[in-house]
């Protein structure tokens, strides 16, 4: 289907509420999105306070979600001792490790980078 199709506008209470567009146009819009930059990353106040006190972002987020080291380590598929080393602030975690931790907590990798 290569013919141009106008979007279907669905109204609620007399105002436009939804636009239905062809799938290929939707896919094109998704692929044109700009990667998020630092200004798109948010942090809850509790995480910021903990980080300012000197805690690592990994620990600050873990405590924000009220997880123990053992719980987070299990969710991320790692040993508790490895997580403890990462939280000490003396480690330089790999991107794959940060990815596992961010996925386990439901946040973005950028939210774990100091």
N, C-alpha and C positions, 0 to 999 in steps of 0.2 A: 504494500500500500504506500504509494509515493505521493498521492494527492494531498494537498494541504487541507487540513480539517480545522475549522474554527473551534475554539474551546466551547464546551457546554457550560453555561453558567447556571448554577442552582441557587435559587434565592430562598431566604427565610425571612418572614415578616417584611417582605417587600425590599429587602436589601441583599446584595450578592453575598453568598456565604461560602460557596465552593466553586472551583473551576475544574472541569474534567478535560484533560488533554490527551492526545494520542500517546501511547506507550513510548514510541521512539522519540517523541519530543521531550517527554519526561526524562528518559535516559540521557538525552543530550544535555538537559539542564543539570542533572546530577553530576555528570562528568565535567562540567564547566565550573563547578564550585571551586572556590579558592581554599587552599589549605588554611586551617586556623593558625593564627599567630599568637604570640604571648598574651595579647590583650583579650583573647577569647577564652582564656583559662581562668576559672574562678576557684576561690578557696573560701570555705566557711571561716568565720571569725575564730572559732576554736582552733582550727588547724594553723592559722596564721599566728595566733598567740603562742602555741606550742613551738612552732618553728622559730619564732623570735626568741623564745627562752633557750633555744639551742638544740631542741629535739629535731631529729631527722624528719623529713616529710613522710617517710614510710611509717615511722612510729606515730607521728601526729595523726595521719589518716587512720591507722589501725585503731588508735584510741578513740578517734571520732566515731568510728563505726562500732565501738565497744566490742572489739575482738581481742582475744588473747593471742600471744605469739603462736601458740600451738594451733589455734583455729585458723589463723590466716595462713600459716605455713601449710597446713593440710589443704586448704582451698587452692593454694597456689602450686601445690605439688612439690614442696621443698621441705627440708628439715628445719625444725624449730631453731637449731643452733645456727644455721645459715642465715635465717631471718634475723636472729639476734645480732649477728655480725653486721648485717646491712643496716640495722637500726642504730648501731653504735656511732655511725657517722664516719668511721675510718675506712669504709669500703667504697669502691667505685663500681656499682652494679652495672652489668651489661644491659643493653636495651631489651634483650629477650627476658631477662629476669624482671625488669621493670614492667614489661608487658604482662607477664604472668601475675604479678602482684596487682597491677591496675585492673586486670580482668577479674581477679578474685574479689576486688573491692568495688567493682562497677564504676571505676573512674578512668580518666584518660592517662596515658603515660606522661603527658606534659605536666599533670598535677603531681607527679612524684619527682620531678627534676628540680633540684635547688637552683 
